[in-house]
Each structure stands twice: as structure tokens, then as C-alpha cells.
Amino acid sequence: MYALEVLNHGTTLTVRLTGDVLMEDVAAFNKVMREHSKTPGISQLVLDLGAAGRMEVAGLGVLVSLNTSMQRYGRRLVLLGPAPHVTALLQKAEIEGFFPTCESEEELRNFIPEACAPAV
């Protein structure tokens, strides 16, 4: 099971994922991530994966689909600090370059300055 913590930074929404996204979690994970991606006024969604547990390929499929959908509306999905097993999953699926990815908060701050500002 997973948990999400959501922080709004103006035009950037940060969603911090903790726990596992397993096959039985995929439908709910997809639904909630799509709702967050449609938050009025945002231009990007940062998914913090530093504390993510296991993620099955279907969970990764949610992120690919979400990214494609967001791009249609001029928005983007950015991954922050993927845990090593998530990075390995991205590499295994041969899509590690599909998402803008920041390895640290400092790198994210340089990429999207407002993403590290105090939440509103």
C-alpha cells in the first residue's frame, strides 16, 4: 500500500509517494494521480519517489500514461529522486529518459525554482 503527501507550490504540485504501488493499487493510484494532474493552475507535477517502496511495471505504466496525458494539456510530469529500485525499473523498461528527472532537491531547485518554495 502507498501513501501520498501533496504540496502546492503555485504552478507546481509536488506529490511525495511513500510505500508500494503493487498491482492491486494501480487503479486507485491511477485515479488519484490523474486528479492531481488536473489541479487548476498547475503547469507541472513533481512526483517525489525518494521514499517509494516497490513499484510494479503497471505502476510505471500509470506514470507513462499520465505524462502523455499531461503533455497534451501543456503540462509536464517531473520525477524527483527516484529510489534505486525505481531507477532500475525505468532502465529495465528502457524509458529512463522519458521523464524529466531530478536526482536531488538542489537539482530540482535549479530546474524548477518554485518547486522548493514553501507550500501554499
N, C-alpha and C positions, 0 to 999 in steps of 0.2 A: 504494500500500500504506500501511497505517496502523500505528500502534503505540499501545498503551495503558499508562499507568502508573497503578497503583491505590494509593490511600492510605486506610487505615481510621481514622476519627475517632470511634470508638464507634458511635453510631447513624447516623452519616453516612459514606457511602462516596464518595470523590472519585475519579473516573476522568478522567485527563488524556489527551485524544486529540491525537496528532500525525500528520501525513500525510494522505493522501487516502482517502476512502471512496467508491470507484467501484463500478460495477455488479458487477464480479467479486468485490468484497469484501463485498457486502451480506449474503450468507448467513452468513459467518463472523462479521461484525460483529454481526448479529442474535443469533447463538448466544451469543457471549461477553457481550454486554450483558445478555441475559436471565439468564445465570448470575450476573452481578454484582448484578442487581436482586433476586435471591433470596438474597443473603448473609444468613445468620441474624443477627437482632438489629438490622438497619438499618431506619430509618424513611424515609430519603431517600438518593437517589443524586444527586450533583452531577457533571455532565458538563462538564469544563473544555474549552471549544472555542477558547481563545485562540490555540493553535498549530495548529489544524486546517487541513489543506490543502483541496483541493476536496472537495465533498460533492455527490453527485448526489441527485436527488429521491428515489430509492429508499432512500438512507441516511436522509433525513429521514423517510421512511415508517416506518423501523425505530424512530425516536425517538417518533413519534406512537403507534405500536402499543405500544411499551414503556411510555410514560406511562399509557396507558389501562389496561394490564395491572397496572401498579404501583398505580394508584388503587383497583382492585378489592380490593387487599390492604392498604389504608390507608397506602400509601407514596407518595412523590412523586419526580418527576424534576425537577431544577433545572438550568438551563443557566447556565454561568459564562463571561462574556466572549466571546461568540461573535465569531469573526473577521468582518470586514466582509462577505466573500462569503457566509458562513453567514447573517448577518443579512439580506442581500439575498435569499437563498433562502427564508428564513422569510417575508419580506414578499411575495415573488412568489407563494408558496403561500397567502398571506393567513392565516397561523397564528401570527404573531409574538406574540400574546397567549396562545397555547395553553399555553405552559410558563412557570412562574415563571422569570424571567431576572434575573441579577445581572450588571451590566456590569464590576464590579471585585471584587477580594478584600475591599476595605473594605465594599462594599455586601453581599457575601455574609456577612461577619462580623456585620453588623447583622441580616441576615435569619436566619442560622443560626450563632450564635456558635461552636459546636463544630466547624464545618466548617473553620475556620482554626487549630484547635488542633494541637499536634504529633500526628503519626500514632501509632497504637498497633500 
